[in-house]
């Protein structure tokens, strides 16, 4: 992670300190929302590929927002037996 990214999360270690649409790197998001795991940058990249996490690509870098992280959690919820219901 870049030094700048570390400084931003260190300066604001709570998700409440970030605006809903504020851009953050995937590394910042993983560190901010899951500082002790189990979600990592690799997990977030997989979520992007699967269409579960919204991103913005600027200069070849992937950014997301706190709002997109929360939306990913709502979309990703599945309950036991959901596949059995018709």
TORPA-4810 file (N, C-alpha, C, O; in nm, 3 decimals):
<nodes>
NODE_1_0.085_-0.118_0.000_0.000_0.000_0.000_0.089_0.123_0.000_0.194_0.125_0.063_X
NODE_2_0.045_0.225_-0.070_0.124_0.348_-0.075_0.124_0.417_0.062_0.032_0.399_0.142_X
NODE_3_0.226_0.493_0.085_0.236_0.568_0.211_0.118_0.663_0.226_0.064_0.679_0.336_X
NODE_4_0.077_0.726_0.115_-0.036_0.818_0.120_-0.163_0.745_0.163_-0.239_0.797_0.244_X
NODE_5_-0.187_0.624_0.109_-0.305_0.547_0.146_-0.304_0.508_0.293_-0.407_0.512_0.360_X
NODE_6_-0.188_0.472_0.341_-0.176_0.437_0.482_-0.209_0.558_0.568_-0.277_0.546_0.670_X
NODE_7_-0.161_0.673_0.528_-0.186_0.794_0.605_-0.334_0.830_0.608_-0.383_0.874_0.711_X
NODE_8_-0.405_0.811_0.498_-0.548_0.845_0.494_-0.628_0.755_0.588_-0.716_0.804_0.659_X
NODE_9_-0.600_0.627_0.589_-0.674_0.536_0.677_-0.631_0.557_0.822_-0.715_0.549_0.913_X
NODE_10_-0.504_0.583_0.846_-0.458_0.610_0.981_-0.522_0.738_1.035_-0.561_0.745_1.151_X
NODE_11_-0.534_0.838_0.948_-0.594_0.965_0.990_-0.744_0.952_1.016_-0.798_1.021_1.102_X
NODE_12_-0.810_0.864_0.942_-0.955_0.844_0.958_-0.983_0.694_0.966_-1.027_0.635_0.867_X
NODE_13_-0.960_0.632_1.081_-0.970_0.487_1.093_-1.112_0.431_1.101_-1.130_0.310_1.107_X
NODE_14_-1.211_0.518_1.101_-1.351_0.473_1.108_-1.421_0.503_0.976_-1.402_0.610_0.919_X
NODE_15_-1.501_0.409_0.925_-1.578_0.438_0.803_-1.665_0.563_0.815_-1.693_0.628_0.715_X
NODE_16_-1.707_0.596_0.936_-1.790_0.716_0.956_-1.714_0.844_0.922_-1.776_0.947_0.898_X
NODE_17_-1.583_0.839_0.917_-1.502_0.956_0.885_-1.485_0.980_0.736_-1.416_1.074_0.695_X
NODE_18_-1.548_0.897_0.654_-1.536_0.907_0.508_-1.672_0.944_0.449_-1.775_0.895_0.494_X
NODE_19_-1.670_1.030_0.347_-1.793_1.067_0.276_-1.841_0.949_0.192_-1.759_0.869_0.146_X
NODE_20_-1.971_0.937_0.171_-2.028_0.825_0.095_-1.968_0.808_-0.044_-1.947_0.696_-0.089_X
NODE_21_-1.939_0.918_-0.111_-1.890_0.912_-0.249_-1.741_0.945_-0.261_-1.692_0.970_-0.371_X
NODE_22_-1.671_0.945_-0.150_-1.527_0.973_-0.152_-1.451_0.854_-0.210_-1.470_0.740_-0.168_X
NODE_23_-1.366_0.882_-0.306_-1.289_0.775_-0.369_-1.181_0.722_-0.275_-1.115_0.798_-0.205_X
NODE_24_-1.167_0.590_-0.275_-1.062_0.524_-0.199_-1.010_0.408_-0.280_-1.084_0.350_-0.360_X
NODE_25_-0.884_0.375_-0.261_-0.828_0.260_-0.331_-0.887_0.133_-0.271_-0.943_0.135_-0.162_X
NODE_26_-0.871_0.022_-0.342_-0.918_-0.105_-0.289_-0.839_-0.143_-0.164_-0.893_-0.202_-0.071_X
NODE_27_-0.711_-0.108_-0.162_-0.629_-0.135_-0.043_-0.680_-0.056_0.077_-0.687_-0.108_0.188_X
NODE_28_-0.715_0.071_0.055_-0.769_0.151_0.163_-0.901_0.092_0.213_-0.924_0.084_0.333_X
NODE_29_-0.986_0.051_0.120_-1.115_-0.005_0.158_-1.098_-0.131_0.242_-1.164_-0.148_0.344_X
NODE_30_-1.009_-0.220_0.199_-0.985_-0.344_0.274_-0.933_-0.312_0.414_-0.977_-0.371_0.512_X
NODE_31_-0.840_-0.221_0.422_-0.781_-0.186_0.552_-0.882_-0.115_0.642_-0.883_-0.138_0.763_X
NODE_32_-0.965_-0.029_0.584_-1.062_0.048_0.663_-1.176_-0.040_0.714_-1.211_-0.035_0.832_X
NODE_33_-1.234_-0.120_0.625_-1.353_-0.197_0.661_-1.321_-0.333_0.722_-1.400_-0.384_0.802_X
NODE_34_-1.209_-0.392_0.687_-1.173_-0.525_0.737_-1.026_-0.525_0.782_-0.945_-0.596_0.723_X
NODE_35_-0.993_-0.449_0.885_-0.852_-0.437_0.924_-0.790_-0.569_0.971_-0.668_-0.585_0.968_X
NODE_36_-0.873_-0.663_1.014_-0.821_-0.791_1.061_-0.869_-0.906_0.973_-0.867_-1.022_1.016_X
NODE_37_-0.914_-0.876_0.850_-0.963_-0.978_0.758_-1.111_-1.000_0.780_-1.169_-0.935_0.867_X
NODE_38_-1.174_-1.085_0.708_-1.122_-1.179_0.610_-1.116_-1.121_0.469_-1.066_-1.186_0.377_X
NODE_39_-1.168_-0.999_0.450_-1.171_-0.939_0.317_-1.036_-0.872_0.289_-0.987_-0.794_0.371_X
NODE_40_-0.979_-0.902_0.173_-0.850_-0.846_0.132_-0.867_-0.775_-0.002_-0.976_-0.775_-0.060_X
NODE_41_-0.760_-0.715_-0.050_-0.763_-0.651_-0.182_-0.798_-0.755_-0.289_-0.874_-0.726_-0.381_X
NODE_42_-0.744_-0.874_-0.276_-0.774_-0.980_-0.373_-0.923_-1.013_-0.373_-0.983_-1.031_-0.479_X
NODE_43_-0.983_-1.020_-0.255_-1.127_-1.046_-0.243_-1.206_-0.934_-0.313_-1.301_-0.962_-0.386_X
NODE_44_-1.165_-0.810_-0.291_-1.235_-0.697_-0.352_-1.219_-0.699_-0.504_-1.313_-0.666_-0.576_X
NODE_45_-1.102_-0.736_-0.554_-1.083_-0.746_-0.699_-1.174_-0.854_-0.758_-1.228_-0.838_-0.868_X
NODE_46_-1.190_-0.963_-0.686_-1.282_-1.069_-0.730_-1.424_-1.015_-0.733_-1.499_-1.042_-0.827_X
NODE_47_-1.463_-0.940_-0.631_-1.597_-0.880_-0.627_-1.618_-0.786_-0.746_-1.728_-0.780_-0.801_X
NODE_48_-1.514_-0.713_-0.784_-1.523_-0.624_-0.902_-1.547_-0.708_-1.027_-1.637_-0.677_-1.106_X
NODE_49_-1.468_-0.814_-1.047_-1.483_-0.900_-1.165_-1.622_-0.963_-1.171_-1.677_-0.981_-1.280_X
NODE_50_-1.678_-0.997_-1.056_-1.809_-1.060_-1.051_-1.923_-0.959_-1.059_-2.040_-0.997_-1.061_X
NODE_51_-1.890_-0.832_-1.062_-1.992_-0.728_-1.071_-2.059_-0.694_-0.939_-2.164_-0.631_-0.937_X
NODE_52_-1.999_-0.736_-0.828_-2.057_-0.711_-0.697_-2.010_-0.581_-0.633_-2.074_-0.531_-0.540_X
NODE_53_-1.901_-0.524_-0.682_-1.847_-0.400_-0.626_-1.828_-0.298_-0.737_-1.759_-0.323_-0.835_X
NODE_54_-1.891_-0.184_-0.719_-1.877_-0.075_-0.815_-1.744_-0.004_-0.797_-1.699_0.021_-0.685_X
NODE_55_-1.681_0.027_-0.911_-1.553_0.097_-0.908_-1.552_0.210_-1.009_-1.639_0.220_-1.096_X
NODE_56_-1.451_0.294_-0.997_-1.417_0.397_-1.093_-1.272_0.369_-1.131_-1.189_0.346_-1.044_X
NODE_57_-1.241_0.372_-1.261_-1.103_0.353_-1.305_-1.051_0.488_-1.353_-1.104_0.548_-1.446_X
NODE_58_-0.945_0.535_-1.287_-0.881_0.661_-1.323_-0.732_0.634_-1.342_-0.666_0.582_-1.252_X
NODE_59_-0.681_0.669_-1.457_-0.539_0.649_-1.488_-0.496_0.505_-1.462_-0.384_0.480_-1.415_X
NODE_60_-0.585_0.411_-1.492_-0.553_0.270_-1.476_-0.560_0.218_-1.334_-0.527_0.102_-1.310_X
NODE_61_-0.602_0.301_-1.239_-0.613_0.259_-1.099_-0.760_0.243_-1.063_-0.845_0.321_-1.106_X
NODE_62_-0.789_0.142_-0.982_-0.926_0.114_-0.939_-0.957_0.183_-0.806_-0.882_0.171_-0.710_X
NODE_63_-1.068_0.254_-0.805_-1.115_0.321_-0.684_-1.258_0.279_-0.658_-1.332_0.248_-0.751_X
NODE_64_-1.297_0.279_-0.532_-1.434_0.252_-0.495_-1.477_0.358_-0.395_-1.401_0.451_-0.368_X
NODE_65_-1.596_0.346_-0.340_-1.647_0.442_-0.243_-1.708_0.367_-0.124_-1.742_0.250_-0.137_X
NODE_66_-1.722_0.434_-0.011_-1.792_0.371_0.100_-1.934_0.327_0.063_-1.979_0.222_0.108_X
NODE_67_-2.003_0.406_-0.018_-2.138_0.368_-0.061_-2.135_0.239_-0.142_-2.223_0.154_-0.126_X
NODE_68_-2.036_0.223_-0.229_-2.024_0.101_-0.309_-1.991_-0.019_-0.222_-2.039_-0.130_-0.249_X
NODE_69_-1.910_0.000_-0.119_-1.878_-0.109_-0.027_-2.004_-0.154_0.045_-2.029_-0.274_0.057_X
NODE_70_-2.085_-0.060_0.093_-2.210_-0.096_0.161_-2.306_-0.166_0.066_-2.371_-0.264_0.103_X
NODE_71_-2.315_-0.117_-0.058_-2.403_-0.180_-0.157_-2.357_-0.323_-0.187_-2.440_-0.412_-0.207_X
NODE_72_-2.226_-0.345_-0.192_-2.174_-0.479_-0.216_-2.223_-0.573_-0.107_-2.260_-0.687_-0.136_X
NODE_73_-2.222_-0.528_0.016_-2.268_-0.611_0.126_-2.415_-0.647_0.114_-2.454_-0.758_0.149_X
NODE_74_-2.497_-0.555_0.066_-2.640_-0.583_0.049_-2.663_-0.680_-0.066_-2.745_-0.771_-0.055_X
NODE_75_-2.591_-0.660_-0.178_-2.608_-0.749_-0.294_-2.555_-0.889_-0.266_-2.608_-0.987_-0.317_X
NODE_76_-2.450_-0.897_-0.185_-2.385_-1.025_-0.162_-2.456_-1.114_-0.061_-2.417_-1.229_-0.043_X
NODE_77_-2.559_-1.062_0.004_-2.628_-1.144_0.105_-2.707_-1.255_0.040_-2.792_-1.232_-0.046_X
NODE_78_-2.678_-1.373_0.083_-2.754_-1.489_0.038_-2.788_-1.572_0.159_-2.708_-1.583_0.253_X
NODE_79_-2.904_-1.630_0.158_-2.948_-1.710_0.271_-2.953_-1.856_0.232_-2.975_-1.890_0.116_X
NODE_80_-2.931_-1.941_0.328_-2.940_-2.084_0.305_-3.078_-2.116_0.249_-3.180_-2.075_0.305_X
NODE_81_-3.080_-2.188_0.140_-3.208_-2.226_0.079_-3.256_-2.133_-0.029_-3.355_-2.163_-0.095_X
NODE_82_-3.188_-2.017_-0.049_-3.233_-1.922_-0.152_-3.237_-1.987_-0.290_-3.327_-1.960_-0.369_X
NODE_83_-3.139_-2.074_-0.319_-3.133_-2.136_-0.450_-3.246_-2.236_-0.471_-3.281_-2.269_-0.584_X
NODE_84_-3.302_-2.285_-0.361_-3.408_-2.386_-0.369_-3.544_-2.325_-0.395_-3.636_-2.393_-0.440_X
NODE_85_-3.557_-2.193_-0.367_-3.687_-2.129_-0.385_-3.710_-2.096_-0.532_-3.617_-2.055_-0.603_X
NODE_86_-3.832_-2.113_-0.576_-3.866_-2.083_-0.715_-3.972_-1.977_-0.723_-4.013_-1.939_-0.833_X
</nodes>
